[in-house]
Amino acid sequence: MHRPSTPLAREPNARRAALAACFALLLPPLSAPVHAQSPGVSFSTAEPGAPLPAGWKNLPVVRGKPMTQYTLVRDGQTTVLQADANRSASALMHEGDIDLAKSPVVAWRWKAEKAVEGADNRVGSKEDAPARLVFVFDGDKSKLSLFDRASMEMAKRIGGQDLPYATLMYVWSATAAPESVIANPHTGRVQMIVVSGQAGDAGEWQSMRRNLVQDYEKVFHEPPGRITGYGLLTDTDNTGSTARAWYGDIRFLPGP
């Protein structure tokens, strides 16, 4: 991953502020307390037009930017979540409550209407996706590089909250090969694995299944810590375009 040649402390304030804003994509801890309940979400059991499921919050990615709209709609004989992004970026997130020792596998369905025009997750100015699953992890920040710790401290001073140790995303991308691992252009503490976006994927429901523990170890080279939040994200703020996607139920299952 490319690192700036100038130390963070010497960068212009505007550059540092922009970097800190990008850290908002890591999504700060949710304010609601963790409740004992089965992890995941069953959109299919809700009525179209009903409020979002309990415990789920639409959180801004960057302050001041438009919010992606998440609504429950009818798809055939079931209810799914529809995401509509219009130059917007916000994530529908839930407090972490997953025991990875018992349920290391996540299974879900999603459908993207089409690729985001001009998007490329390897480029900061084009870093959008029609569909993502997001997992936020805790960890020992003292093990991080000086650059990462300084970046997090700067982001905390600007945003007012601690930032996650690591974030793993599964993304829909038409510009990278399946199973590609892409570091967020601004920080290696966000890693993306491409799981959809090839020719023929657009407009089709896809059933996905991933082992979170194995994928985390693959991209961060250590065992995962506690999940502090998880959710989904459809965003088009960088490309200034529009996107629509649908998400089905999300379940956490025993391995492998």
N, C-alpha and C positions, 0 to 999 in steps of 0.2 A: 504494500500500500504506500502511496506517495505521502511523504511528510514534508511540511514546509521547511525550507532550508534555514529560515530565521527562527530563533527561539520564540516561543509563544509570548514571553514577557516583552519582547521587543516589537511585536507586530503592532500596526496602527490600531487604535481603539475600534474603528469601524470593522476591521477584519476580525478582531477578537469577539466583538459583539455578534457578528454574523455566525462565527463558529459556535458561540454559546447558544444562539438561537437554534442552530441545527441540532444541538443536543436535546432540544425539546422533543425531538422525534423519539428519544429514548423513553419519554413519558414518565413524569414524576409519580411517586407513590400516590395511590388513591386515598382520599380522605376518609372514606367509609371503613369501619372496622371489618375484620374478617369474620364471617359467620360459618359455622360448621354446616356444610351442605355438600351435595354431590357436585363435583366440578363439571364444567361444560355448560351447554345451553341447548334447549330444545325449542327452536323457533316454530317447529311444526305443530306444537301443542297450543300455540297462541292463535288468536283470531286476527285476521287482516285488519289493519288500522288500529290495533290495540297499542297501548304504551309499550315501550321497550321493556324487556324482562327485568325483574328486580335485581339490583346490584350492578347493572350495566350503565355506564356513563359515557356520553359523547364528549371526549376531551380534545381540546385544541392541540395541534402539533406545534404551531408557532403563534404567539400572541398577535392579535390583530388581523389574522387571516380568516377568510370565510370558512364556515364549518361544512363538512360533508353531511348530507342528510341521510339518516338511516331510518327506514320505515318497514313495517311488517306488511307483506302483500301476499296475495294468492298466486300460487304457481301450480296449475293443474289441480290436483286434489289435496295439496298441502300448503302450509304457510312457510314462507322463507323471508329472509331479511334482504331488502333492496337497498343498495348504497348508490347515491347520486352525488358525484363530485363536479363542481363547476368552479374552476380556479381555486379549489378549496383543499383543505387538509385537516381532518380530525379523525380520531380513532375511537371506536366503541370498545371500551375496556372494562374488565372485571378484576377485582382484587384476587390475588393469587391464593389458591387453596388446594393445590394439587400435590399429592404424595407421589413423587416420581419413583419411589421404590416399589409402589404397588401399581401405579398407572403411568408407565413411561411413554405410552403410545398415544398420539392424538390422531383422530380420524374426523374428516369433515367432507362436505360437498361445497363446491362453488362454481359459479359461471360468470365469465366476463363477457360483456356484450361485444367488445372489440379491444384491440390494443390501444393504449394511450398514444396519440400521435406525437412523435418527437421524443418520447420518453426513452431514457437510457439510465439504468440504475448505477452505472459506473461513473456517471458525470453529475456533479452536484447541481448544476443548473437544469438538469433534465431528470432528476431523481424522483419519478412518479411511477405509480403502478395502479392498475384497475382493481387488483385484489391482493391482499396480504393477510397472513396470520402473524400475530406479534406475541412474543413471550419475553417477559422481563425478569431478570435473575438478580439475586443478591450475591455478594461475594466479598472477599477480603481486598479492599481497595488499596491497602498498603503494598500489595504485590504488583500493582500497576506501574507502568513506566512514569518517569517524571513528567513527560509530555501529557499523558492521559490524566494524571492527578491534577496538574496545573489547569488543564482544560476543564475538568469537572469543577474545580474550585471557582474558575471564572464564570462558568455557567450558573453555579449556585449563587454567586454574588449578584448576577443579573436576574436570574429567575426566582431566587429566594427559596429553593428547595434542593435537597440532595437528589442526585441523579443515579440511575441504576448502575450496577456493576457491569452488566452485560445485557444485550438484547439480541435475540435470535428471531429472524423473520423467514417465513416461507412466502415467496413472491411469484406473481404472474408477470412474466417478462417475455416480450417478443424479440428482444435483442441479444439474449444470452442463451447458451445451450443448456439443456436440462442438466440438473445437478451442479451447475456452476455455483461457486461460492463467491459472493461479491461483498467486499467491505464497503460500508457507507463511505462516500467520498470524503467525509469530514472526520470520521473516527473509526478506528478498528474495533471499538466496543460495540458496534452494531454490525452484525454479519447477516447476510441474506443468502438463502438457498433457493435457486430457481427450480420450481416444480411444475410450472405451467407456462403456456404462451407459444407453443409451437404451432405450425400450420395445422388448421383444423380444430384447434382448441376454442377459438372465439365462438361464442354463442352456444356452447355445449356444456352441459353439466358434467363435472368431473368429480369422482370420488377419490379422495386422497387419504393416505395413511403414512405417518412418519413416527420414528422412534426419537423422541426429544432428547433422551440421554445420549444416544449414539451420535445424533447430529450435533449436539452441543460440544461433545468431546472432539468431534471432527474439526469444528471451526474454531474453538477456543483452546483446544489442546489441554484440557483439564476436566475433571468431573464437574457437573453443574451444581450450583448452590440452590437455595430455595427460590422457587418461582414467586415473585411478588405481584405479578399482574399478567394478564393475557387478554387477547382480543383480536380485533380485525381493523383493517385500515384500507380505505380507498382514497387516493389523493391525486390531485392534478394541479397543485399550487405552483410548481416550478415551471411546468410547460404552459400554464395558462389555458388549459384545454378542459374538456369534459369527459366524464367516464361514468358508466353504469355497470354494476356487478350485483350478483345475488349470492347469498351465503345460506347454506343449509345448516342442520344441526352440527354441533361440535361435541365430540365425545372423547373421554380419556379412558384408555383401556390397558389391561395387563400386556406385558411384552410377550414375544419379541416384536 
